[in-house]
Amino acid sequence: MENKINYQLPDTVAEEAANHINEAVTLLKPYLIALNAEERQSLPKMSDGTAPFVEKCLDYSNSDPQFAPPFMDVDGFKNDMNTWEKLMAVLRPVQQLVLNLDDTTTQAGSESYTAALTYYNSVKQAAKLSIPGSKAIYEDLRKRFASNGPRSSAE
């Protein structure tokens, strides 16, 4: 198996990144909301495909306000679009960061778990051969697989 994660992330880098993320959370918190699943599902969604239409409507509502219905808050529309644009400029790199963090932690976790299974299987074989010290380690480690129902490939 290829070892793609063959480095240690420096503590200072991890701490600094976490601090910057926490700063961003603190900065944005007063401007963010949380939607429940029902709200999220029921809302019409703006996407890259609909954004030009929305921008055009905003332009027209500014240049030709006589066509805006009286119940429509044009200033609110401007504010909403402005907020969307600014937050999208933050969201896109954060989404990429999340994807890359997820991929990297998945790979590092997989490599760690594979190494652990390799060690476990070696200890298991050593215990079968009655090599001194192996039985206690094997008995401790095998607890991981005790309640998994059908036997796993490691057991």
C-alpha positions in Angstrom: 0.0 0.0 0.0 1.3 3.4 -0.9 1.9 5.7 2.1 0.6 9.0 0.8 0.7 10.7 4.3 4.3 10.2 5.2 4.9 13.4 7.2 3.9 14.9 10.5 1.9 18.1 10.5 3.8 20.6 12.7 1.9 21.5 15.8 2.5 25.2 15.1 0.8 24.8 11.7 -2.2 23.0 13.1 -2.5 25.5 16.0 -2.2 28.5 13.7 -4.7 27.1 11.2 -7.2 26.4 14.1 -6.7 29.9 15.4 -7.4 31.5 12.1 -10.5 29.3 11.6 -11.7 30.3 15.1 -11.1 33.9 14.3 -13.2 33.6 11.1 -16.0 31.9 13.0 -15.9 34.7 15.6 -15.9 37.4 12.9 -18.8 35.8 10.9 -20.9 34.5 13.8 -23.1 37.7 14.2 -24.0 37.4 10.5 -24.7 33.7 10.2 -27.9 31.8 10.8 -28.8 28.1 11.2 -31.6 26.5 9.2 -33.3 23.3 10.2 -33.6 20.5 7.6 -37.2 21.4 6.7 -36.3 25.1 6.2 -33.2 24.2 4.1 -35.3 21.8 1.9 -38.2 24.3 1.4 -36.1 27.3 0.3 -35.5 28.0 -3.4 -31.8 27.8 -4.0 -29.5 30.2 -5.7 -26.7 28.7 -7.7 -24.1 29.7 -10.2 -26.7 29.2 -12.9 -29.4 31.4 -11.2 -27.0 34.1 -10.0 -26.9 36.0 -13.4 -30.7 36.1 -13.4 -30.9 37.4 -9.9 -28.2 40.0 -10.6 -30.1 41.2 -13.7 -33.3 41.4 -11.7 -31.5 43.5 -9.1 -30.2 45.8 -11.8 -33.6 46.2 -13.2 -35.2 46.8 -9.8 -32.7 49.7 -9.4 -33.1 51.2 -12.9 -36.8 50.6 -13.2 -38.2 50.5 -9.7 -41.8 51.2 -10.9 -42.1 47.5 -11.8 -41.3 46.3 -8.2 -44.4 45.4 -6.4 -45.1 47.6 -3.4 -44.6 44.8 -0.9 -41.1 44.1 -2.3 -38.2 45.5 -0.2 -35.7 46.5 -2.9 -33.2 47.7 -0.4 -33.5 44.3 1.3 -33.0 42.6 -2.1 -29.8 44.7 -2.5 -28.6 43.7 1.0 -29.4 40.0 0.5 -27.4 39.9 -2.8 -24.5 41.8 -1.3 -24.4 39.4 1.6 -24.6 36.4 -0.7 -21.8 37.6 -2.9 -19.5 38.3 0.1 -20.3 35.1 1.9 -19.8 33.1 -1.3 -16.3 34.5 -1.6 -15.7 33.1 1.8 -17.6 29.8 1.3 -15.9 28.6 -1.9 -12.4 28.3 -0.5 -13.8 27.0 2.8 -15.6 24.2 0.8 -12.4 23.4 -1.0 -10.6 23.3 2.3 -13.2 21.0 3.9 -13.0 18.7 0.9 -9.2 18.6 1.1 -9.2 18.1 4.9 -11.7 15.3 4.5 -9.7 13.6 1.8 -6.4 14.0 3.8 -7.9 12.8 7.1 -9.6 9.9 5.3 -6.3 8.9 3.8 -4.3 9.3 7.0 -6.9 7.4 9.0 -7.0 4.6 6.4 -3.2 4.3 6.5 -3.2 4.3 10.3 -5.9 1.7 10.5 -4.2 -0.5 7.9 -0.9 -0.3 9.9 -2.8 -1.1 13.1 -4.4 -4.2 11.4 -1.0 -5.2 10.1 0.4 -5.0 13.6 -2.6 -6.8 15.1 -2.4 -9.7 12.6 1.3 -10.0 13.4 0.7 -10.1 17.1 -2.1 -12.6 16.4 0.3 -14.9 14.6 2.9 -14.5 17.3 0.3 -15.5 19.9 -0.6 -18.6 17.9 3.1 -19.5 17.9 3.2 -18.9 21.7 5.9 -16.2 21.3 6.5 -14.7 24.8 4.6 -11.4 25.4 2.3 -11.7 22.4 -0.7 -13.3 24.1 -1.4 -10.4 26.5 -1.2 -7.9 23.6 -3.4 -10.0 21.4 -6.0 -10.5 24.1 -6.1 -6.8 24.7 -6.3 -5.9 21.0 -8.8 -8.5 20.0 -11.5 -6.8 22.1 -11.9 -4.4 19.2 -13.4 -7.3 17.1 -15.3 -9.1 19.9 -18.8 -7.5 19.4 -18.8 -7.0 15.7 -21.2 -9.8 14.9 -19.9 -11.6 11.9 -16.1 -12.0 12.1 -14.2 -9.2 10.3 -11.4 -9.8 7.9 -8.9 -8.9 10.6 -10.1 -11.5 13.0 
